[in-house]
Amino acid sequence: MDPNYNQYAAQALMDQGYCDARKSIHDAMPVVDFQLEDHRVVYVEQPRSWRITRTNSTEEQNFYVYGAICRNELPPIKLSDATPSMKKKAIYLRQGVRITGLRSNGFNDDAVSIKHVHEMMKTYLKKEDIEVKPWNLSMYEGHWAVDASTRYFTPRKHAPTEAGLAFDMGVDPDGVLAHMRGDDLIHTMDNKVDYLREVKNDNGTSTSRVVPSVFKVGDIVRATIAFIGVMHKDKAVAMTTVLRALTLIHDVQDVRNGPAEFIENDAEIAKIPVMKRRRVYDEDREVRQKMEDMTIHRE
């Protein structure tokens, strides 16, 4: 962020975002609302991982945090940036961001709560004699930050029952990733990130898809995330923060134009073959909701 970035305005916009989201976001929850007794860790066979679900559910639990982008590693990968060595490391390529809450209390509360999720994962896996590596917050200019990312590919051998999917709009316009994929890698639902823009209007709030290149450092975003345990070669599990969706709430220009100063469990690990997961943004569901709203207004 540039030296003239308005941190006070950014904080106010983030905190307002948290207030608005509690009224309108139903497919994810703020991390601060995480409760041990309402969630569990399950073992997923394909691809092998440990994930968080609601108790008695087999659907992955999504969470969200509001923050400002302070590091941007989003697609697309340009042809000019592609190198022969990159193809050899294709399995490790990620799309992701680092976001910071600056002085936002909502973000800081969420950051602390992520540590509670990590402690739950440690408790569950300890029963299986599996070590869980430490999880640490990132930092940005003295403020807490969270890194969230998603790999572009999954090894085909780790997801033999999954179908390969096309890259979404704006993710691979030059075909760089498609060229790297080869026969041993696959792009699955687990590798997708929904890139969205939220706009307020007279009828409420509307959401639409955007290309990932619209996101810039300093933008205020809502990051929809999930927490996944992945076993490393040393047989220890690392909890990763996976990016499921990135929603643009206010671009950096909104921040510049803002105010100059701030105004004030004993359960065992269940085993399931495949994790159920819905996309954060479902066009069909949005259309159904609009039709229902029209019907209500007619009555």
C-alpha distance (Angstrom), angle and dihedral (degrees) to the residues before:
residue distance angle dihedral
M1 . . .
D2 3.78 . .
P3 3.83 120.6 .
N4 3.82 90.8 -106.9
Y5 3.81 94.3 57.5
N6 3.81 108.6 134.8
Q7 3.80 102.5 -126.1
Y8 3.81 93.3 175.5
A9 3.80 92.3 56.7
A10 3.81 90.6 44.5
Q11 3.81 91.2 54.1
A12 3.81 92.2 49.1
L13 3.83 91.5 50.2
M14 3.81 92.0 48.8
D15 3.79 93.7 49.8
Q16 3.81 90.2 47.8
G17 3.79 88.4 50.7
Y18 3.80 91.2 55.8
C19 3.82 90.4 51.7
D20 3.81 93.1 48.9
A21 3.81 94.0 45.4
R22 3.79 94.1 57.9
K23 3.80 88.2 62.7
S24 3.80 98.6 44.4
I25 3.82 112.9 22.5
H26 3.79 112.7 86.0
D27 3.82 104.0 154.1
A28 3.82 94.0 65.0
M29 3.78 138.1 25.9
P30 3.81 134.4 -141.8
V31 3.78 109.6 -97.9
V32 3.80 90.0 -123.1
D33 3.83 88.5 68.3
F34 3.81 91.6 60.2
Q35 3.80 111.2 126.5
L36 3.80 122.3 -171.4
E37 3.80 93.4 -143.2
D38 3.82 91.9 54.7
H39 3.81 97.2 50.8
R40 3.77 141.1 51.4
V41 3.79 141.1 -171.1
V42 3.81 116.7 -114.3
Y43 3.78 130.7 -170.1
V44 3.80 114.5 -126.2
E45 3.79 118.3 -157.8
Q46 3.83 98.7 -159.8
P47 2.94 109.6 70.2
R48 3.79 95.2 8.5
S49 3.80 107.8 -113.9
W50 3.80 146.2 118.8
R51 3.79 117.3 -114.0
I52 3.79 142.4 -179.6
T53 3.81 120.9 -111.9
R54 3.75 136.7 163.2
T55 3.80 113.1 -92.6
N56 3.82 109.4 -81.0
S57 3.82 92.1 9.8
T58 3.81 130.3 110.4
E59 3.82 94.2 -161.4
E60 3.77 119.3 102.4
Q61 3.81 114.2 -108.2
N62 3.80 114.0 -123.6
F63 3.80 122.9 -155.7
Y64 3.79 132.2 -172.8
V65 3.78 139.5 -146.1
Y66 3.80 130.9 -173.1
G67 3.76 119.5 -139.1
A68 3.78 148.8 127.3
I69 3.78 119.9 -86.5
C70 3.80 108.2 -114.4
R71 3.82 97.4 166.0
N72 3.78 125.0 30.0
E73 3.81 123.2 -161.5
L74 3.79 98.1 158.3
P75 3.80 129.0 139.2
P76 2.91 152.8 -61.4
I77 3.79 107.1 77.6
K78 3.81 104.8 -151.4
L79 3.78 122.7 -133.9
S80 3.79 88.5 -120.9
D81 3.83 90.3 58.1
A82 3.82 96.3 48.2
T83 3.80 115.7 104.0
P84 3.83 133.1 -177.7
S85 3.81 90.0 -112.8
M86 3.81 90.7 54.5
K87 3.80 91.1 66.2
K88 3.80 90.4 57.3
K89 3.81 89.2 54.8
A90 3.82 96.1 41.4
I91 3.81 92.8 120.6
Y92 3.82 89.4 62.6
L93 3.82 97.6 48.4
R94 3.79 112.9 116.1
Q95 3.78 141.8 -173.9
G96 3.76 111.5 -142.0
V97 3.78 153.5 124.8
R98 3.76 140.6 -139.0
I99 3.79 111.9 -134.8
T100 3.78 129.0 -170.6
G101 3.76 131.5 -162.8
L102 3.80 93.4 -151.7
R103 3.83 99.8 -164.2
S104 3.82 97.1 -16.4
N105 3.80 112.2 134.6
G106 3.80 90.7 -158.1
F107 3.80 92.1 57.4
N108 3.79 93.4 44.8
D109 3.82 91.1 51.0
D110 3.81 89.6 51.4
A111 3.80 91.4 48.5
V112 3.80 91.4 54.8
S113 3.80 90.2 47.4
I114 3.82 91.7 55.1
K115 3.78 86.2 64.9
H116 3.82 88.2 56.3
V117 3.82 89.4 54.5
H118 3.80 88.7 51.1
E119 3.79 91.3 50.6
M120 3.80 90.2 52.6
M121 3.79 91.0 51.9
K122 3.80 89.9 49.8
T123 3.81 91.0 50.9
Y124 3.79 94.1 49.8
L125 3.80 96.4 45.6
K126 3.79 92.9 44.8
K127 3.82 86.6 69.5
E128 3.81 87.3 59.2
D129 3.83 91.4 48.6
I130 3.81 89.7 -113.3
E131 3.78 120.0 140.6
V132 3.81 118.1 -134.5
K133 3.77 116.4 -151.2
P134 3.83 120.3 -127.8
W135 3.81 118.2 -88.0
N136 3.79 118.7 -144.6
L137 3.77 134.6 -174.5
S138 3.78 118.6 -118.9
M139 3.80 121.2 -126.4
Y140 3.79 135.0 -134.0
E141 3.81 119.8 -170.9
G142 3.79 91.6 -31.9
H143 3.82 95.0 -44.0
W144 3.79 128.4 107.3
A145 3.78 116.2 -101.8
V146 3.81 137.3 -177.8
D147 3.80 126.5 -141.6
A148 3.81 115.3 -147.4
S149 3.79 124.3 177.1
T150 3.79 144.4 152.0
R151 3.77 129.0 -148.1
Y152 3.80 117.2 -119.4
F153 3.80 92.1 -137.8
T154 3.80 144.0 36.4
P155 3.82 121.2 -157.4
R156 3.79 106.4 -102.9
K157 3.81 90.7 -133.1
H158 3.84 89.5 60.1
A159 3.81 93.4 54.0
P160 3.83 105.9 32.6
T161 3.82 93.8 157.3
E162 3.83 95.8 48.0
A163 3.79 122.4 101.0
G164 3.79 119.5 -131.1
L165 3.80 113.6 -111.9
A166 3.78 133.2 -155.6
F167 3.79 119.8 -109.4
D168 3.79 114.5 -98.5
M169 3.79 125.5 -111.7
G170 3.78 113.2 -60.1
V171 3.81 96.2 3.6
D172 3.82 98.2 101.4
P173 3.83 109.0 7.8
D174 3.82 93.5 152.7
G175 3.81 95.2 46.1
V176 3.82 93.6 -119.2
L177 3.81 94.2 134.7
A178 3.79 93.3 42.1
H179 3.80 88.6 55.4
M180 3.81 91.7 50.4
R181 3.79 95.4 48.3
G182 3.80 98.8 81.0
D183 3.81 120.9 166.5
D184 3.80 99.4 -58.8
L185 3.82 98.9 57.3
I186 3.80 131.0 64.8
H187 3.81 134.2 -167.4
T188 3.82 107.2 -137.4
M189 3.80 139.2 171.1
D190 3.81 86.9 -89.2
N191 3.81 88.9 61.6
K192 3.79 96.4 51.6
V193 3.79 127.1 102.1
D194 3.81 121.9 -167.4
Y195 3.82 111.3 -134.7
L196 3.80 110.3 -158.4
R197 3.80 144.5 166.9
E198 3.80 122.9 -146.1
V199 3.79 117.6 -151.8
K200 3.80 127.7 -175.3
N201 3.79 117.7 -141.6
D202 3.81 139.9 159.5
N203 3.82 90.9 -77.6
G204 3.79 95.2 51.0
T205 3.78 125.2 -96.7
S206 3.79 128.6 -20.3
T207 3.81 127.9 -165.4
S208 3.78 127.2 -155.8
R209 3.78 137.8 171.9
V210 3.80 119.9 -98.8
V211 3.77 134.8 -178.9
P212 3.82 113.8 -98.0
S213 3.81 92.2 -120.2
V214 3.84 90.4 75.2
F215 3.83 91.4 72.6
K216 3.79 115.8 95.7
V217 3.79 136.7 -178.3
G218 3.80 107.4 -86.4
D219 3.82 96.1 32.2
I220 3.81 116.4 132.6
V221 3.79 108.5 -125.1
R222 3.77 143.3 171.4
A223 3.79 109.2 -130.0
T224 3.78 114.7 -158.3
I225 3.79 107.4 -153.6
A226 3.78 143.4 175.3
F227 3.80 130.9 -159.1
I228 3.80 117.9 -127.2
G229 3.79 131.0 179.4
V230 3.81 114.0 -142.2
M231 3.81 124.8 -174.5
H232 3.79 116.2 -127.3
K233 3.80 128.7 -153.1
D234 3.82 90.4 -91.3
K235 3.86 88.2 61.8
A236 3.81 91.7 -113.6
V237 3.80 120.4 122.7
A238 3.80 122.7 -125.9
M239 3.81 120.1 -158.2
T240 3.79 109.1 -134.9
T241 3.80 128.7 -166.2
V242 3.79 105.4 -130.4
L243 3.80 122.2 -158.7
R244 3.82 112.5 -131.2
A245 3.81 100.3 166.6
L246 3.79 139.5 -1.7
T247 3.81 117.5 -155.1
L248 3.79 121.7 -168.3
I249 3.81 108.5 -136.6
H250 3.83 102.2 165.2
D251 3.77 126.6 2.9
V252 3.78 121.8 -135.5
Q253 3.83 91.4 -95.8
D254 3.83 90.1 61.9
V255 3.80 88.2 54.6
R256 3.80 92.5 50.5
N257 3.80 90.0 51.5
G258 3.82 93.6 49.6
P259 3.82 128.6 105.3
A260 3.80 115.9 -59.3
E261 3.80 93.3 -128.7
F262 3.77 137.1 25.2
I263 3.80 123.9 -96.0
E264 3.42 114.9 -151.1
N265 37.90 138.5 -55.0
D266 3.65 173.4 22.6
A267 3.81 100.2 -53.4
E268 3.79 120.4 127.0
I269 3.79 124.7 -127.1
A270 3.80 111.6 -88.6
K271 3.81 119.0 -142.6
I272 3.80 120.9 -140.0
P273 3.83 129.7 173.2
V274 3.80 99.1 -132.5
M275 3.82 133.0 8.2
K276 3.80 117.8 -121.0
R277 3.78 111.7 -132.8
R278 3.78 132.2 173.0
R279 3.76 123.3 -155.0
V280 3.77 111.8 -107.9
Y281 3.80 92.0 -127.5
D282 3.82 116.3 43.8
E283 3.82 114.1 -179.2
D284 3.83 92.5 -160.8
R285 3.79 91.6 52.8
E286 3.81 91.0 48.8
V287 3.81 90.9 52.5
R288 3.82 91.7 49.0
Q289 3.81 90.9 50.6
K290 3.82 92.1 50.8
M291 3.82 91.1 49.7
E292 3.80 90.3 50.2
D293 3.81 90.4 50.1
M294 3.83 90.6 50.4
T295 3.81 90.4 51.4
I296 3.80 91.8 51.2
H297 3.81 91.8 49.8
R298 3.84 91.6 50.4
E299 3.78 90.8 53.7
